[in-house]
């Protein structure tokens, strides 16, 4: 149990947590840093016929590990600024 001011760990990381062994293994991979492998495991679980509880936990895992949409916007903005600066430098020194 968490003390005051502390957040409890993810339910998938607890040894007695709900869900099948595959779901717990996928969450353990995510907690260990293997996000791509955890997403692959979650997709494999969803491709089968999981129980409703396993389906919910696998979907939670996919939501928790998806790339934020805003990140793509910032990457595009950075590439655009770099292209503009490169264009200015080429016109200035050519």
Secondary structure, DSSP 8 states (H G I E B T S, - for coil): ---TT-----GGGSTT-SS-HHHHHHHHHHHHT-HHHHHHHHHHHHHS---HHHHHHHHHHHHHTS--HHHHHHHHHHHHHHHHHHHHHHHHH-
